[in-house]
Amino acid sequence: MQGLDLRIHAGERVLLLGPSGSGKSTLLHALAGVLGGDDEGEHHGRLLLDGRQPADARGRAGLVLQDPDSQVILARVGDDVAFGCENLGIPREEIWQRVRDAVDAVGLDLPLSHPTSRLSGGQKQRMALAGAIAMRPGLLLLDEPTANLDPRGVAEVRAAVARVLDRTGATLVVVEHRVDVWLDLVDRVVVLGADGRLLADGPPSVVLDERRESLAAAGVWVPGVPLDVPDATDAAAPGAGPAISTEALAIGRPRGAVLHAGLDLAVPEASSSVLTGPNGAGKSTLALTLGGLLAPRAGRVVAAAPLARGIGGAPVRWRSRDLLTRIGTVFQEPEHQFVATTVRDEVAVAPRALGLAPGEVDARVDEVLHRLRLDHLAGANPFTLSGGEARRLTVGAVLATRPSAVILDEPTFGQDRLGWIELVRLLHELVGEGTTLLSVTHDAAFIASLGAHRIRLDAHTSADSRTATGRGRA
């Protein structure tokens, strides 16, 4: 980001838009005073909060990061939400009233003693928002606060933010790809271009109506602009048998409670399936179990013979090398999969582990980087990428081994419009070539395009497997 001239007045509610990598998260970090010193990067010009350096305006800004997992500090929900207030020296009796109010406001229906290690991604997001709200900042900075939430959670978080702003008059800057969620709450839209410079600034109706086509072409999610992608009828193989199925399966994290038992479901081969359900239902746990990365608590997961290819039907018993070409899994948290120091090397890790010739490795890496618009970042450290770029990198690292089945957990998290379209088109191509695809998602547009088969996992109930062709049923 460079050359940005911007003034935000007290009480304004600003929606900050722009393509992945344009510097939106960096700007929020700067406003919160947490960018670090000169040893962590270069900066020019000046940035002031209430006339002071943001780092000197302690407690004035509350920041919710793009990755809620990186904000989990303490072992219990209540202690974590109270952490910011404690650092501000707020009296103890007031802290706990604030904590209870904040937890209720974001709809986090859990005891304050609940372990933070047992929260889903969406629950962590609500907890992070509660921690920011509890400090009652004058400036609330939200970096994609609804990205991993189910529809009910999106509505609850948006309503919670609205209540806080109405009660306190705080200034809001929110980064979000779900533009329509925030339109009736904000009074100003600021758009950054791919180079980090100001592309547009003004009232939502003016910016999004008058410049809709150019903004969409730049990667901004503009409501009402159609997405040029196939629909779910193109992502099904009629009459296909199961590539992965379960028999009386029980799932749960190691040393944790059993989340579901008696699950009988099927993931059809050479088709695209989506796994949906509310936050905390156990979708990620089920996905990891189907992918052979978590052991069933009871029952079993069965890989069909064409997928197993002679090594037995229980994915959890396969070696890592066997999984690489059979079932590739992309985690909900991208940084949990990074093992290399450059983007290019990250994509090359698995192909090299397969013993492919250097020329073949290079060809696969080049293809993946180009298709996912990451070639210009080949030399960058994966941990310096934006959320959307990091997500595309983890997808690319799995696809480079060309596995027969791919399991994706929230694949469209943080994606701008162009990245989303390219990713969805690529996944359609993979399914057309015979790949079995299962995606955990709350993304309605993604479901419409790739939800040929649907599995819904409800909280505290058995899974309901929907395997009809076409769009299936919700």
N, C-alpha and C positions, 0 to 999 in steps of 0.2 A: 504494500500500500504506500502511495506517495502522492504529494500534492493535494491533499484533501483539505478543503476549507469548509467548515461546518459549525453552525451554532445551534444548540438545542436549548430552548428556554424552559425555565422551571414549570412543571406541570404538563409539559407536552407529552404526547404519547406517539412514539415513533416506531414504525415498522421498517426494519433495515433489511433490504433485499439485495440479491446479487448472485452470480454464479459461484459454484464451489471454487475456493481458492482466491476469491476476490479480496479477502481480508476482513470479512465481517466479524469473525470471532476475535481476530487480533485487535480490532477497534474496541470491542467490548472489554477485552483484557486491559487495554490501555486506559479506558474510562474507569475501570475498577482499581487501577494502580497496581496490577499484579504482573506486568510484563517483565519485570526484572531490570537489571542495570545494563550498563554498556557492554559488559562481558557476555550478554545473552543476545546481542543484536545491535543494529544501528537505528538511530532515530534522528529526525530533523524536524524543525519547527517547534511548536509548543502545544500542549494540551492542558486545559485547566478545568477543574471542577469546583464550583463555588469560588472561583478566583484563585484557587490553590492547586498545587500539583496533586493529582489524584492519590498518590501514595501518602500524602500528608493529610488527606481528608478521611481519616479512619472512621468507618462506620456509616459514611454517607452513601456509599454504593453497596448494593447487594447483588452478587453475581451468581447465576445458575449456569454451570458449564454445559457444553455440548454433550460431554460424556459424564453422566451422573455417577458412574462407578468411581471416577477419579476424585469425587468429592466426599466419598464415604470415609469418615475419620474414626469414629468410635463404634463400639461393639453393639450398642443398643440404640434403638430408634430415638427415644427421648433424649438421650445424652448427645446424639449426633445433631439433632435439631437445636439443642441448647448451646452447642459449642460456640457459635458466633456471638450469642448474647453474653456468654461467660467471658469471652475475650474483650468485650466492650465494657465489662465491669458492672453490668446491670444487677441490681439486688436479686438475691436468690428467689425470694417469694414471687417477684415479678417475672423472673425468667420462666418459671414453670407454668404460670398462667399464659404467658406468650406462647410457649411450646404447645400447650393444649389447644389454644386458639388456632395456631398455624396448622397443626396436624388436622384439625377438623376442617379448616378452610380448604385444604387441598384434597380432602376425601381419602386420606390414608387411614383406612379402618383397621388399625392394628394396635395392640397394647404398646405403651411406651417402652416396655421391657423387651419387645420383640427383637431378636438378633438381626442386625443389619446384614449379616452373612447369608441370611435366608430370604432376602428380598429379591423379587424379580427386577428386571431392568426398568420397567415402568414404575414399580414401587420406589426404587431408588430415585427416580426422577422426581416423584412427588415429595419424597423426603428432602431432597436438595432444595426444592422450591420452598418447602416449609421452613427450612433453616434460614433461607434468605428473608422470607416474610417476617419471621420472628424478630429479626433485628430492626424491623421497621425503618428501612433506609429511605432517604430522600430520592435516590435514584435506583430503580430496579432494572437490572440488566439480565435479560433472559436469552440464552442461546439454544434455540430449538427446544423449548420446554415440553412440547407435546410429541416429539419425534417417535418415541417408543410406546405411546399410550394407546389403549383401546378407545373406541369412540366415546364411551362413557367417561373415561379418564380425561380425554381431550376437553370435553364439555366442563368437567369439574375444575380442571386447572384453569381454563379460560375464565370461568365464573369466579374462581378464587382470586385471580389477578384483578379482575374488575372490581371486586369488593374491596380489595386492599387499596386500589387507586382511588376509588370513590371515598373511602374513609380517611385516607391520609393525604391525598393530593399529590402523591409522589410522581416523579417523572419516570416514564417508561421508555426503554429502548429494547425491542424484541427482534431477534433474528429468527426467521421461520420460513420454511418452504411452503407450509400450509397457509397460504395467504388468506384464504377465505375465512379461516378461523378468527383472525384478528381484525378484519376490515372494519367492523362496526365498533371496535373499541379504540382504534387509533385515529389520530387526526392528521397524520403526516406520514408520507412514504419517502424514504431515502433509498436510492438504488446505486450500488457500486458496480462499476464495470469489471471485466476480467483483469484489467491492469490496476485495480484498486482506486481508480479515480472516480469522481462523482459523475454518475450517468444521468440521474434524474432526482428531483427533489420537489415535493409539493403535496397538495391534498390528494388522498387516495383516488378519488374519482378522476382527477385531472391526469395524474401520472399513469394510472392503469388503463384508462379509457383512451386517452389521446395517443399513447405510445405503446399500446398493447402488442402490436406485431413486432416492433423492433425489440421490445423487452423480451418477448418470448424467444425471438431469434438469438438473443444474448444469453439465454438459459434461465430467465426468471419465470417462475410459475405465475402466470397471469390467469385468473379465473375466467373460464368460458372459452379459452383457446383450445381447440381439439388436439388430442394426442394422436400422432400418426403411427399407431402400432396395431398389430393384429389383435383380434379378440380371442377369448378362451376356446372357441370352437376349433381354432387352429392349433391348439396345444394338447390334443387328446388323440389317443390311439384306440379307436372303437374295438371293444372286445378284448383288450389287452389283459393279460393275467397280471398278478401282483409281482412286482420286483422285490418288495419288502412287505412282510406281513407280521402280525403279532398274534399270539395265542395266550389268552388270560394274563396279559402283561400287567405287571405292577411297576410303577416308576417312582423314583425319589433320588435325591442327592445322597452321596455317601454320608452316613451317620445322621442323616436328616429323616424327617417323617416321610412315610409313603404318601405320595400325592394322589395317585389314582391306582386302582386295581381292577383286574378283569377286563382289560382293554383288548378288544378284537378289532383290528382295522387292517386296511390294505393300502399300499401305495402302488398304483398301476405302473407297469413298465412303459418306457418310451412316451410318457405323458407328463403333464405338469399338474401337480397337486399343491394346494395351499392348506396350511394349518392355522386356524384362527381360534380366537377365544379371548376372554378377559385377561388383564394383567394378573399374574400370580396363579394362573390356572395350571401351570406346569408345561407350557408349550416348548420352551427351550430345553427342559429336562427330557421331554419326550423325544425331541429332535436329536439330542445327543445320544439317547438310548438307541434310537433307530439307526444312527450312524456308527454304532459300535464303540462309542467313546465313554459311555456309562453302562455299567452292568445292570440288567433287570433286577428288580427287587424280588420278583417272582414271575412265573411264566417265561415266555421266550420271544425273541425276535428272530424271524426266519428270512434269510436271503434266498431268493429263487436260484435254481441251478445256473441259469445264464449269467447271473450277477456273481454268484460265488465262484464259478469257474473252477470247481474241483477242490476247494479248500475247506469245505464244510459250510453249513448254513447259518452259523452263529457269528455275526459280525464282531461281537465283543471279543471273540477269541482270535481274530485275525491279527497278524503283525501289522505294524505301521506301514511297512512297505507294501503289504497286500492291500491295505485300505486305499493307498494313493491312487490306484487305477480302478478301484471298485466303487468306493463311496467317499466323496470329498465333502467336507463339512466346513461352512463358514460360520464362525461364532458371532454372537450379538455384539461383543466388544472387540473391534478390529485389532486393537493393540495387543490383545492376548495371544495373537498368532504371529506377531512380528519376531523374526529371529535374525535378520540381516541388517546391515548398516546402510544399504541403498535400496531404492525401489527396484532397480533391475535385479539385484542379487536376491531380493525377497521372492520375486517371481521365479527365479532360477533354482531356488533351493530344492524343491520337490523333483523337478526333472533331473537334476544332477543326482539326487538320491536314487533315482531309478536307473542310473548308469547310462543315460542317453549320451550319444556322441556330442561333443561341444557344438558342432554345427547345428544339430537338431535342437539343442537347448536354446541356442541363440535365436533360431527361427521361431520357436514357440514363444519365447519371451517377447520378441519384437512384435509378433502378431497380437498378443494379449495387451501389451502396452499401447499399441495403436488403437485397437478396438475400444479400449476403455479410457481413451484420452489421457493417458498417463505418460506418454513417451517424452514429453518435455520435462518430466520430473524424474527421469530414470536415475539421475545421480543424487537425488535428494534422500535424506534420512526419513524412513517411514514414519517416525514419531513426530516429524515436523509438518506432516500433511494435514489438510483440513479434514473434518469428519467425513465429508462425502468422498474425498480422494482416498482416505484410508479404507473406507468401505469398498470402493472399487478395486483397490489393491488386494485386499483379502480374497475377493471374488476371483480376481485374475490369477492369484497364486494357486488357487484350487483348480481352476480351469486349465492351467498349463499342463497338468498331468492327464487331462482328458479322461476323467473317471466315468464309469458307466452310469453312476447315480450321483446327484449333487443335492446336498441339503443346505439351505440358506436361511439364516436367522436374521430377519429384518433387513433384507438385501437393499432396500431403497432408502434406508436411513441416511439423511443428510444429502441426498442427491438433488442437484439442480435439474431443471427441465431437460436439458440436452443430455446429461449423464443418465437420467432416468430412461429416456427414450432409447439411448444406445444400449443400455443394460438389458432392457426388456426385449429389444430386437435380438440381441445376442442370445438370450435365454430361449427365445422362440426357435432360433436356428439350431441350438443344441438339442431341443426336444424333437425338432424335425429330423435330426440326424440319428435319433434313437436314444438320447440321454433321458434317464428318469430324473425328474426334478420335484423336490419338495421344498416349499418356502414357508417359513413362519412369518406372518405379516398381519398388520392392521390396515395396510394401504388399499383403499377401495379401488383405485384405478388399476393397481397391480393385480388385484383379484379379478377384476373384469377382464384383464388381458391374459392372465396365466392361471386362473382358477378353474381349469377344466374339471378337476376333481377336488372336492372340499372335505376336509376333516375339521370338525369343530370340537374343541376341548373346553368343557365348561368347568367352572370351579366346583370341586368336590363331587363330580359326577363322572360317569364313564364317558369315553369318547364316542362320538356319533360319526361314523364314517360315511361320507357321501361320495360315491364313486360313479355317479351317472356321468355320461359324456356330455360335452358342451359346457355350458356355464354351471351345471350342477345346481344345487340348492343351498341357500344360506341356512 
